[in-house]
Amino acid sequence: MKRLILFFYVLVSCTGILAQPFFNAVDEKLKTFVTATKVPGLSISISKKGVLIYSVGFGFEDVKNEIQVDPSQTKFRIGSISKTYTASGLALLYDQGKIDIDVPIENYLPAWPKKAYLITLRQLGGHLAGIRHYQGREFYSSQNYLTVTDGLTIFMNDSLINIPGTAYAYSSYGWNLIAAAMEKKLESGTTFLGFMEQEVFERLNMKNTIAEHMKSKIPRKTKFYEREGVEVISASYVDNSYKWAGGGYVGTTEDLCRFGQAHMKAGFLMQSTLDEWMESQKTRNGIATDYGIGWRTFRRENGEIYFGHSGSSVGGTTYFLIHKKTETVLAIAANLSPLNYEELPFELIEMFIDI
């Protein structure tokens, strides 16, 4: 497989021109990773206080046609970072007083089957509701679902896997319920996807983020690749419409930087809501989960704290971090799965937070 490393730089920080040796060191770290993991295409963007200071494309979004990765245009599957996007839409409705995250889900979805216990949007947003995750080959679903409520049929008749509030159990399907509840509170005729496009992506100038409709042509959407043993092959066909809210978006790393910057402090959302959404929830017995409502907390041994999410899709692996103290955002995306970034995202952002 041919491999090309292509660089797109923005070298100016809030404090002036950064030294080229600094960027050379960042480049070498990334080139080493790309070579070692055989990633067909990778994009990374880093911003600080709203200024894009490093945006780099490696390799190809389409290997066969040798179309190079462009961090401003190439759209990757962002996987579970979609949850953080949906959490932002939920927060907007919460700020507007249109939704209550602590009432039973039946208040919004009367068709939700009776379970042994009641569940809330807060619990769903923090993976504390006892909703199951993928089973069998569901992660590779190729079925098309026309609406967010259609996706509920996959799991809605299943029993809860634990008593809500007693244990953290990661579930993308819980976000299907959140999307369906949000849609019920929108103006007549407005869909969940339409609301997200208009009220989140358009308002934040995220022009290259979109729900991945497999039947629509999406410009500059990367091809997707999977690792099979030591070989990298074209990924299996999947249709992620079964989980729009929890893992169905594609977008650029530069759009992720715009999104992250908007969640540093009050403006797009109220400060109290930002704090509430990012604060770790706790189980009934007081154990912190390091997961708020769509936002994960990453606590480092060096004392630094980051908020964000990771994302794994068929043919996509993404990482998104914000460092609130310095208003630094990092987004890295690859068109390969599985892929283990290990410590790379943290090593990279910590090279930038002190400059």
C-alpha positions as CSV (number, residue, x, y, z in Angstrom):
1,M,0.0,0.0,0.0
2,K,1.4,3.4,-1.0
3,R,1.7,5.8,1.9
4,L,2.0,9.6,1.7
5,I,2.3,12.0,4.5
6,L,0.9,15.4,3.7
7,F,1.2,18.4,6.1
8,F,-1.2,21.3,6.5
9,Y,0.2,23.8,9.0
10,V,-1.1,26.7,10.9
11,L,2.0,27.7,12.9
12,V,0.8,30.8,14.8
13,S,-0.2,30.6,18.4
14,C,-1.8,33.1,20.7
15,T,1.6,34.0,22.0
16,G,3.4,34.4,18.6
17,I,5.3,32.3,16.1
18,L,6.2,28.9,17.3
19,A,9.7,27.5,16.6
20,Q,10.0,25.1,13.7
21,P,11.9,22.5,15.8
22,F,8.9,22.2,18.0
23,F,6.7,21.3,15.1
24,N,9.4,18.9,13.8
25,A,9.2,17.0,17.0
26,V,5.4,16.8,16.8
27,D,5.7,15.6,13.2
28,E,8.2,12.9,14.0
29,K,6.0,11.5,16.8
30,L,3.0,11.3,14.4
31,K,5.0,9.9,11.5
32,T,6.4,7.2,13.8
33,F,2.8,6.3,14.8
34,V,1.4,6.3,11.3
35,T,4.2,4.1,10.0
36,A,4.0,1.6,12.9
37,T,0.2,1.2,12.7
38,K,-0.1,1.3,8.9
39,V,-2.9,3.9,9.1
40,P,-4.2,4.7,5.6
41,G,-5.3,8.2,6.5
42,L,-5.1,10.3,9.7
43,S,-6.0,13.9,10.6
44,I,-5.1,15.9,13.6
45,S,-6.1,19.4,14.6
46,I,-5.2,21.4,17.7
47,S,-6.5,24.8,18.6
48,K,-5.9,27.2,21.5
49,K,-8.3,30.0,22.6
50,G,-10.1,29.7,19.4
51,V,-7.0,29.8,17.2
52,L,-6.1,26.8,15.1
53,I,-2.4,26.3,15.8
54,Y,-1.7,22.9,14.2
55,S,-3.7,21.0,11.6
56,V,-2.1,18.2,9.8
57,G,-3.2,15.5,7.3
58,F,-1.3,12.2,6.9
59,G,-1.8,9.8,4.0
60,F,-5.0,9.2,2.1
61,E,-8.7,9.4,2.6
62,D,-9.0,7.2,-0.5
63,V,-6.0,4.9,-1.0
64,K,-7.0,3.6,-4.4
65,N,-7.5,7.0,-5.9
66,E,-4.7,8.6,-3.8
67,I,-6.9,11.4,-2.5
68,Q,-4.9,13.0,0.3
69,V,-6.3,13.7,3.8
70,D,-7.2,17.4,4.3
71,P,-8.0,18.2,8.0
72,S,-10.4,21.0,6.9
73,Q,-12.3,18.8,4.5
74,T,-11.8,15.1,5.0
75,K,-14.8,13.6,7.0
76,F,-14.1,10.7,9.3
77,R,-16.5,8.5,11.3
78,I,-16.3,10.1,14.8
79,G,-18.0,7.2,16.5
80,S,-19.0,7.8,20.1
81,I,-17.9,11.4,20.0
82,S,-21.4,11.7,18.5
83,K,-22.6,11.3,22.1
84,T,-20.9,14.6,23.1
85,Y,-22.6,16.3,20.1
86,T,-26.0,15.0,21.2
87,A,-25.3,16.0,24.8
88,S,-24.8,19.6,23.5
89,G,-28.2,19.5,21.8
90,L,-29.8,18.1,24.9
91,A,-28.1,20.9,26.9
92,L,-29.6,23.6,24.6
93,L,-33.1,22.2,25.3
94,Y,-32.3,22.1,29.0
95,D,-31.1,25.7,29.0
96,Q,-34.4,26.7,27.3
97,G,-36.4,24.9,29.9
98,K,-37.9,22.6,27.3
99,I,-36.7,19.3,28.8
100,D,-36.4,17.8,32.3
101,I,-33.6,15.2,32.6
102,D,-34.8,13.8,35.9
103,V,-38.3,12.6,35.0
104,P,-39.1,9.1,33.8
105,I,-38.4,8.5,30.1
106,E,-42.1,7.6,29.8
107,N,-42.9,11.3,30.1
108,Y,-41.4,11.7,26.7
109,L,-41.9,8.3,25.2
110,P,-45.2,6.8,26.3
111,A,-44.6,3.8,24.0
112,W,-41.5,2.8,26.1
113,P,-42.4,-0.7,27.4
114,K,-42.9,-1.0,31.2
115,K,-39.7,-2.1,32.9
116,A,-38.9,-3.2,36.4
117,Y,-37.5,0.2,37.1
118,L,-37.9,3.8,35.9
119,I,-35.0,5.5,34.0
120,T,-34.2,9.1,33.3
121,L,-32.4,11.1,30.7
122,R,-29.7,12.0,33.2
123,Q,-29.1,8.3,33.9
124,L,-29.1,7.5,30.1
125,G,-26.6,10.3,29.5
126,G,-24.2,8.9,32.1
127,H,-24.6,5.2,31.2
128,L,-26.3,4.5,34.5
129,A,-29.8,3.5,33.2
130,G,-29.2,-0.2,32.7
131,I,-29.7,-0.2,29.0
132,R,-27.6,-2.8,27.2
133,H,-24.9,-2.2,24.6
134,Y,-24.3,-4.0,21.3
135,Q,-24.9,-7.7,21.1
136,G,-23.6,-10.2,18.5
137,R,-23.0,-8.5,15.1
138,E,-25.1,-5.4,15.8
139,F,-22.0,-3.2,15.6
140,Y,-21.9,-4.2,11.9
141,S,-25.5,-3.5,11.1
142,S,-26.2,-2.8,7.5
143,Q,-29.9,-2.1,7.9
144,N,-31.2,1.4,7.2
145,Y,-33.4,3.1,9.8
146,L,-35.3,6.2,8.6
147,T,-35.9,7.8,12.0
148,V,-34.3,7.9,15.4
149,T,-37.4,6.2,16.9
150,D,-37.0,3.3,14.4
151,G,-33.7,2.5,16.1
152,L,-35.4,1.9,19.4
153,T,-36.8,-1.4,18.1
154,I,-33.4,-3.0,18.4
155,F,-33.4,-3.1,22.2
156,M,-36.6,-1.5,23.6
157,N,-38.2,-4.9,24.5
158,D,-35.1,-6.2,26.3
159,S,-34.8,-6.2,30.1
160,L,-32.6,-3.8,31.9
161,I,-29.2,-5.3,32.6
162,N,-29.0,-3.8,36.1
163,I,-30.9,-1.6,38.6
164,P,-30.6,2.0,37.3
165,G,-28.1,4.1,39.2
166,T,-26.3,1.1,40.7
167,A,-23.6,0.5,38.1
168,Y,-21.9,2.2,35.2
169,A,-22.6,0.2,32.0
170,Y,-21.6,1.8,28.7
171,S,-24.5,1.8,26.2
172,S,-24.7,3.5,22.8
173,Y,-28.4,2.5,22.7
174,G,-29.2,4.7,25.7
175,W,-28.5,7.7,23.4
176,N,-31.2,6.4,20.9
177,L,-33.6,7.1,23.8
178,I,-32.2,10.5,24.4
179,A,-32.6,11.5,20.7
180,A,-36.1,10.2,20.6
181,A,-37.0,12.2,23.8
182,M,-35.4,15.3,22.4
183,E,-37.4,14.9,19.1
184,K,-40.7,14.9,21.1
185,K,-39.9,18.3,22.5
186,L,-39.1,20.0,19.2
187,E,-41.4,22.0,17.1
188,S,-43.8,20.0,15.0
189,G,-42.0,18.8,11.9
190,T,-38.5,19.3,13.3
191,T,-36.4,16.1,13.5
192,F,-33.6,15.3,15.9
193,L,-31.1,15.4,13.0
194,G,-32.5,18.7,11.7
195,F,-32.3,20.2,15.1
196,M,-28.7,19.1,15.6
197,E,-27.8,20.5,12.1
198,Q,-29.4,23.9,12.7
199,E,-28.9,24.5,16.4
200,V,-25.5,22.9,17.0
201,F,-23.5,22.5,13.8
202,E,-24.6,25.6,11.9
203,R,-24.4,27.8,15.0
204,L,-20.8,26.6,15.7
205,N,-19.7,26.9,12.0
206,M,-19.2,23.2,11.8
207,K,-19.8,23.1,8.0
208,N,-18.2,19.7,7.6
209,T,-20.1,17.6,10.2
210,I,-23.1,15.6,9.1
211,A,-25.1,12.5,9.9
212,E,-23.8,9.7,7.8
213,H,-26.7,8.9,5.4
214,M,-25.4,6.0,3.4
215,K,-27.8,6.7,0.5
216,S,-26.5,10.2,0.2
217,K,-23.3,11.4,-1.4
218,I,-21.2,13.1,1.2
219,P,-18.3,15.1,-0.3
220,R,-14.8,14.2,1.0
221,K,-16.0,11.4,3.2
222,T,-13.1,9.1,3.7
223,K,-13.1,5.5,2.6
224,F,-13.0,3.1,5.5
225,Y,-10.4,0.4,6.3
226,E,-10.1,-2.4,8.8
227,R,-7.1,-4.4,10.0
228,E,-7.2,-8.1,9.3
229,G,-4.2,-9.7,10.9
230,V,-1.2,-7.7,9.6
231,E,-3.1,-6.5,6.5
232,V,-5.2,-3.4,6.0
233,I,-8.3,-4.0,3.9
234,S,-11.5,-2.2,2.9
235,A,-13.9,-2.1,5.8
236,S,-17.2,-4.0,5.9
237,Y,-20.2,-2.1,4.8
238,V,-22.3,-0.7,7.7
239,D,-25.2,1.7,8.0
240,N,-24.9,3.7,11.3
241,S,-28.5,5.0,11.1
242,Y,-29.3,2.6,13.9
243,K,-27.4,4.9,16.3
244,W,-27.4,8.4,15.0
245,A,-27.1,10.1,18.4
246,G,-24.5,7.7,19.9
247,G,-22.3,7.1,16.9
248,G,-23.7,8.1,13.6
249,Y,-21.8,11.3,12.6
250,V,-18.9,12.0,10.3
251,G,-16.9,15.2,10.4
252,T,-13.5,16.8,10.3
253,T,-11.0,17.3,13.1
254,E,-11.1,21.1,12.5
255,D,-14.9,21.0,13.2
256,L,-14.2,19.1,16.4
257,C,-11.9,21.9,17.5
258,R,-14.6,24.5,16.9
259,F,-17.0,22.4,18.9
260,G,-14.5,22.0,21.8
261,Q,-13.8,25.7,21.9
262,A,-17.5,26.5,22.3
263,H,-17.6,24.3,25.4
264,M,-14.8,25.9,27.3
265,K,-16.9,28.5,29.0
266,A,-20.4,30.1,28.9
267,G,-21.7,31.4,25.7
268,F,-23.2,28.7,23.6
269,L,-24.4,27.1,26.8
270,M,-25.0,28.4,30.3
271,Q,-22.0,27.9,32.6
272,S,-24.1,26.0,35.1
273,T,-25.1,23.6,32.4
274,L,-21.6,23.1,31.1
275,D,-20.5,22.3,34.7
276,E,-23.3,19.9,35.2
277,W,-22.8,18.1,31.9
278,M,-19.1,17.6,32.5
279,E,-19.2,16.8,36.2
280,S,-18.8,13.1,36.9
281,Q,-22.0,11.3,37.9
282,K,-22.0,8.8,40.8
283,T,-23.6,5.5,41.4
284,R,-26.0,5.1,44.2
285,N,-23.3,4.1,46.6
286,G,-21.2,7.2,45.7
287,I,-18.7,5.8,43.3
288,A,-17.7,8.4,40.7
289,T,-17.9,7.2,37.1
290,D,-15.7,9.9,35.5
291,Y,-18.6,10.4,33.0
292,G,-21.0,13.2,33.1
293,I,-23.7,13.6,30.4
294,G,-21.9,12.8,27.2
295,W,-18.5,14.0,28.5
296,R,-15.8,11.7,29.9
297,T,-13.3,13.0,32.4
298,F,-9.7,12.0,31.9
299,R,-7.6,12.4,35.1
300,R,-3.8,12.2,34.4
301,E,-1.1,11.1,36.9
302,N,0.5,14.5,36.4
303,G,-2.6,16.2,37.8
304,E,-3.9,17.5,34.5
305,I,-7.6,17.0,33.8
306,Y,-9.2,16.7,30.3
307,F,-12.7,16.4,29.1
308,G,-13.8,14.7,25.9
309,H,-14.5,11.4,24.4
310,S,-13.1,8.7,22.2
311,G,-14.9,7.1,19.2
312,S,-14.6,3.7,17.6
313,S,-16.5,2.8,14.4
314,V,-16.1,0.3,11.6
315,G,-13.3,2.0,9.7
316,G,-12.8,4.9,12.1
317,T,-11.0,5.7,15.4
318,T,-11.2,9.1,16.9
319,Y,-10.1,11.0,20.0
320,F,-11.3,14.4,21.3
321,L,-9.9,16.3,24.3
322,I,-10.3,19.7,25.8
323,H,-8.1,21.3,28.4
324,K,-10.2,24.0,30.0
325,K,-7.4,25.7,32.0
326,T,-5.5,26.6,28.8
327,E,-8.5,26.4,26.4
328,T,-6.7,23.9,24.2
329,V,-8.5,21.4,22.0
330,L,-7.1,18.3,20.3
331,A,-8.9,16.1,17.8
332,I,-7.4,13.2,16.0
333,A,-9.1,10.8,13.6
334,A,-8.1,7.9,11.5
335,N,-9.9,5.8,8.8
336,L,-8.8,2.5,10.3
337,S,-10.2,0.1,12.9
338,P,-9.3,-1.3,15.3
339,L,-6.6,1.2,16.2
340,N,-5.0,1.8,19.6
341,Y,-3.8,5.4,20.1
342,E,-2.5,4.4,23.6
343,E,-1.0,7.6,25.1
344,L,-0.5,9.5,21.9
345,P,-3.4,12.0,22.2
346,F,-2.4,12.9,25.8
347,E,1.3,13.2,24.9
348,L,0.4,15.5,22.0
349,I,-1.9,17.8,23.8
350,E,0.6,18.1,26.7
351,M,3.2,19.3,24.2
352,F,0.8,22.2,23.4
353,I,-0.9,23.2,26.6
354,D,2.1,25.2,28.0
355,I,3.1,27.1,24.8
